[in-house]
């Protein structure tokens, strides 16, 4: 049999282990003081973590939607969409050691076509990471 056994010591692919969620308010505040770009579907904030912070090889992502986005149902839907595009794009194009925060926008985040949201995030990352 040529496959790896479940007890194999090989690490999981980097895509599965590189994204972690930002949960502490202090980390959101640090990101709010860093670079930001407003795209049509959301606002993207990004900052490079310092060398003294833990897990320098991981990409951390945070999601937030204020009450301006709508009631709890609308905010949850917007955050689900932000998580989906982050898993698809930031996992591939994000830089290790960076924090990214996606902020939902009023009515747009929940209703904008998914492909357009993906394009917004690709464009935002290109600008943030300095790639042309």
N, C-alpha and C positions, 0 to 999 in steps of 0.2 A: 504494500500500500504506500503511495507516494505522498499523502497528505500529512499534515502535522496533527499530532494527538492533542486532546484537550489539556493534557498536563505539560505541554511544551512550554519552555521558558522563553520563547520568542516574544518580544513585545508586540502589543497591538499596533496597528497602523497609526501613524502620527495624526491623521485626520480625526480619529476617534478620541484621542487623548489630549489633543492640543487646546480645545476650546473648554474654558471653564466660565462659570457665571459669576459676575460681580454681585455681591450681596451686601457689602458693608457701605454705609452712607459715606464714610470718609473717602472711599475709593471713587464714588460718584462725584464727590466735591472736587477731588483732585482732577478728575477728567473734565469737569466743567470749567476749570481754569486753563485747560490746554486748548489745542487747535480744534476748530469746529468748522463744519461746512453745512449749509442748509441746501438740501436738494428738494425736489418737488414733493416726495412722499414722506420725508422725515428729516431730522437733523442728526448728523453724525459728529460725534466728538471722539478724538483720539489722542492718546498720550503714550509716550515711551516710559515704561517704568524704570525706576532707578536700580542700580546694581545692588542696593541694600534690601530691596524688596524680594519676597520669596518667589520661587518658580519662574526664573527668567526665560525659560524655554516655552512657556505656555502663552497662549492668546486668551485674554479674558474679555468677555462681552457682557454688557449690561443693557437692560431695556427699561424704559420708563415712559409712562403716558400720564399726563395730568388730567384733572377733571374737565379741562377744556375739550379733551377728545370726546367726552360723552359720559354716559353712565357706565357702571361696572361691566356690563356686557360688551359695550363698544370698546372700552379700554382693554379688556381681555382679548377681544378679537384682534385689535391692533397689535398687541404684544405677541400674540401667536404668529401673526404674519411677520413681525420683525424677527422673531426667533427662527422662523423657517428660512428667511432670506440670509440670515447670519450663518446658519448651518451650511447653506449651499455656497455662499460666496466667501465669507470671512475665513472659513476653514481652509479654503484653497489659496486665497490672496492676501490674507492678513499676515502681519509680521510678528514673529515670536518676540515676546517681551513687551508687547503693546496692550493697552486697554482700549477697547472701543465701546462707546455708549451710543445706542440708537434711541432717539426720542421721537415718539409718535406725534403727528400733527393733527389738528382738528379736522375731522371728517375725511381727510385725504388718505391717511394711512390705512384705514379700514376699507376704503372703496377703490383705491388706485389699482389698476390691473397688475397682477403678480409679475409679469415680465417687465413692466415698467419699473416696478420696485427693485427687481434684480439689477436692471440697468442703472438705476439711481445709486445703488450701493457700489457697483463696479466703478462708476464715475467718482463717487466720493472717496473710495479707497485709492484710486489712481491719484487724485489730488493730494490726499493725506500722506501717502507714501512717497510722493515726489516722483512718480513715474509718469512719463509722457507717452 
